[in-house]
Every structure is written in C-alpha cells, then in structure tokens.
Amino acid sequence: MSSPSDASPDLPATLAEIRDDFLAMPERERLQLLLEFANELPDLPERYASAPGLLERIEECQSPVRAFAEVDGDGVVHFYATAPAEAPTTRGFASILAQGLSGLTVQEVLDVPDDFPMSIGLTRAVSPLRIGGMNGMLTRAKRQVREQIAGRP
C-alpha cells in the first residue's frame, strides 16, 4: 500500500493507491488484481437497482455496462455502475471507478486526469477496446457531474 505522500498531486488518494497497487505488481499479475476488483463492484442503491434505465449505457463497452455519477446535496460524488459477471475485466474497471470516484468532491472528480485508465499498467494485459470502455466510463462520469452542477443555484 502507498502512503498519502506517494499520491500524485493531481490524483485523489484512493485512485493513486489503486494505480500504485497495479504498478507495484509484475505485469502478468495485474489482470488478477483487476479480476479481484470485479468481485468488489458495489451493489446499486435500490433507486437504481429497480430502475436501471436511470444509469447511462456506456457505448464504448461491448458488454452491457451502465453507470451514473451522482452529486449529492453536499457536493460529494457517488459513482454507480452495473456490469455483467461474464465481463469481469469491464466489471473490474467499473469497480475501480466506483471505489475511486465515490466520496470525492465535484472538483476532485473533474480533476482526475483523462488518461487515468492508461496509467494503471494494464495496456498490455487487456485489449484497447476494454481500456476504451474505462475511458468512456470516466468521460461520462465527468460529463454527468458537470451537468448536475450546472443546474444548481
């Protein structure tokens, strides 16, 4: 595990720790860590579980992935996603973002580098299409956050 002093100034601590955990592993073991994340994707809150259409379809993913970044009344972001168990790498990426973005402020989410998916050392372990799916999730999360704060007084 990394210490807070190891975190990049432009990357929130949780995402920096996730990135550092991946980069600390030999390349051939990183896919296994991604699969562990797949098993840790948080369940959807009931309001989304009972109405999955409220989550946006991530078109960049071959698998049926849906996600939504919600800004609560205190300006804290919560990222929710659903991905099928039969798509474990995509589910792992969704879990990384759910764990890494949830609890951040609006500005912290907007400041996450767009190339974060490329920075975790999986570009040779998974297909470019799957990396593109994670990019799509992050891009949509940022857009959803911007849309929600634009409508606030």
TAMO-V7574 format. One record per residue. RES is the residue in one small letter. PHI is phi in degrees with one decimal (NA if undefined). OMEGA is omega as a letter, one per 20 degrees, with the letter a starting at -180 (999 if undefined). Layout:
BEGIN
res:RES phi:PHI omega:OMEGA
res:RES phi:PHI omega:OMEGA
END
This chain:
BEGIN
res:m phi:NA omega:a
res:s phi:-94.0 omega:r
res:s phi:-95.4 omega:a
res:p phi:-56.7 omega:a
res:s phi:-70.5 omega:r
res:d phi:-82.0 omega:a
res:a phi:-66.1 omega:r
res:s phi:-66.4 omega:r
res:p phi:-63.9 omega:a
res:d phi:-100.7 omega:a
res:l phi:-128.6 omega:r
res:p phi:-56.6 omega:a
res:a phi:-53.8 omega:a
res:t phi:-63.4 omega:r
res:l phi:-67.5 omega:r
res:a phi:-63.9 omega:r
res:e phi:-66.2 omega:r
res:i phi:-61.2 omega:r
res:r phi:-57.9 omega:a
res:d phi:-64.0 omega:r
res:d phi:-62.9 omega:r
res:f phi:-64.3 omega:a
res:l phi:-69.3 omega:r
res:a phi:-76.7 omega:a
res:m phi:-91.6 omega:r
res:p phi:-59.4 omega:a
res:e phi:-52.0 omega:a
res:r phi:-68.9 omega:a
res:e phi:-97.0 omega:a
res:r phi:-66.1 omega:r
res:l phi:-62.1 omega:r
res:q phi:-63.2 omega:r
res:l phi:-63.7 omega:r
res:l phi:-61.1 omega:r
res:l phi:-66.8 omega:r
res:e phi:-65.4 omega:r
res:f phi:-60.7 omega:a
res:a phi:-56.8 omega:a
res:n phi:-76.9 omega:a
res:e phi:-108.4 omega:r
res:l phi:-63.2 omega:a
res:p phi:-62.1 omega:r
res:d phi:-66.7 omega:r
res:l phi:-72.7 omega:r
res:p phi:-62.1 omega:a
res:e phi:-53.4 omega:a
res:r phi:-62.3 omega:r
res:y phi:-95.7 omega:a
res:a phi:-62.0 omega:a
res:s phi:-86.7 omega:r
res:a phi:-143.1 omega:a
res:p phi:-60.4 omega:r
res:g phi:-64.8 omega:r
res:l phi:-71.0 omega:r
res:l phi:-90.2 omega:a
res:e phi:-83.5 omega:r
res:r phi:-69.5 omega:r
res:i phi:-91.9 omega:a
res:e phi:-64.1 omega:a
res:e phi:-69.5 omega:a
res:c phi:-92.8 omega:r
res:q phi:-67.8 omega:r
res:s phi:-79.6 omega:r
res:p phi:-74.6 omega:a
res:v phi:-105.7 omega:r
res:r phi:-129.1 omega:a
res:a phi:-152.6 omega:r
res:f phi:-154.5 omega:r
res:a phi:-101.7 omega:a
res:e phi:-111.3 omega:r
res:v phi:-102.2 omega:a
res:d phi:-82.9 omega:a
res:g phi:-62.3 omega:r
res:d phi:-94.7 omega:a
res:g phi:80.0 omega:r
res:v phi:-99.9 omega:a
res:v phi:-92.8 omega:r
res:h phi:-127.8 omega:a
res:f phi:-107.2 omega:a
res:y phi:-117.9 omega:r
res:a phi:-151.1 omega:r
res:t phi:-134.5 omega:r
res:a phi:-149.5 omega:a
res:p phi:-68.2 omega:r
res:a phi:-60.3 omega:a
res:e phi:-78.6 omega:r
res:a phi:-124.9 omega:a
res:p phi:-64.5 omega:a
res:t phi:-69.9 omega:r
res:t phi:-64.4 omega:r
res:r phi:-62.2 omega:r
res:g phi:-63.8 omega:r
res:f phi:-63.1 omega:r
res:a phi:-61.3 omega:r
res:s phi:-66.3 omega:r
res:i phi:-58.0 omega:a
res:l phi:-70.1 omega:r
res:a phi:-61.1 omega:a
res:q phi:-76.2 omega:a
res:g phi:-86.2 omega:a
res:l phi:-95.0 omega:a
res:s phi:-64.6 omega:a
res:g phi:96.3 omega:r
res:l phi:-83.3 omega:r
res:t phi:-77.3 omega:r
res:v phi:-54.0 omega:a
res:q phi:-64.5 omega:r
res:e phi:-62.2 omega:r
res:v phi:-65.4 omega:a
res:l phi:-64.8 omega:a
res:d phi:-85.9 omega:r
res:v phi:-61.0 omega:a
res:p phi:-58.1 omega:a
res:d phi:-60.4 omega:a
res:d phi:-91.3 omega:r
res:f phi:-50.6 omega:a
res:p phi:-56.3 omega:r
res:m phi:-78.1 omega:a
res:s phi:-88.6 omega:a
res:i phi:-95.7 omega:r
res:g phi:80.7 omega:a
res:l phi:-110.9 omega:a
res:t phi:-62.9 omega:r
res:r phi:-99.9 omega:a
res:a phi:-93.9 omega:a
res:v phi:-129.6 omega:a
res:s phi:-71.0 omega:r
res:p phi:-57.7 omega:r
res:l phi:-61.9 omega:r
res:r phi:-70.5 omega:r
res:i phi:-61.7 omega:r
res:g phi:-61.2 omega:r
res:g phi:-63.7 omega:r
res:m phi:-66.3 omega:r
res:n phi:-58.1 omega:r
res:g phi:-61.1 omega:r
res:m phi:-62.6 omega:a
res:l phi:-66.2 omega:r
res:t phi:-60.5 omega:r
res:r phi:-66.3 omega:r
res:a phi:-57.3 omega:r
res:k phi:-64.1 omega:r
res:r phi:-63.2 omega:a
res:q phi:-61.7 omega:r
res:v phi:-63.7 omega:r
res:r phi:-60.1 omega:a
res:e phi:-62.6 omega:a
res:q phi:-70.2 omega:a
res:i phi:-76.2 omega:r
res:a phi:-66.8 omega:a
res:g phi:-88.9 omega:a
res:r phi:-96.6 omega:r
res:p phi:-68.9 omega:999
END
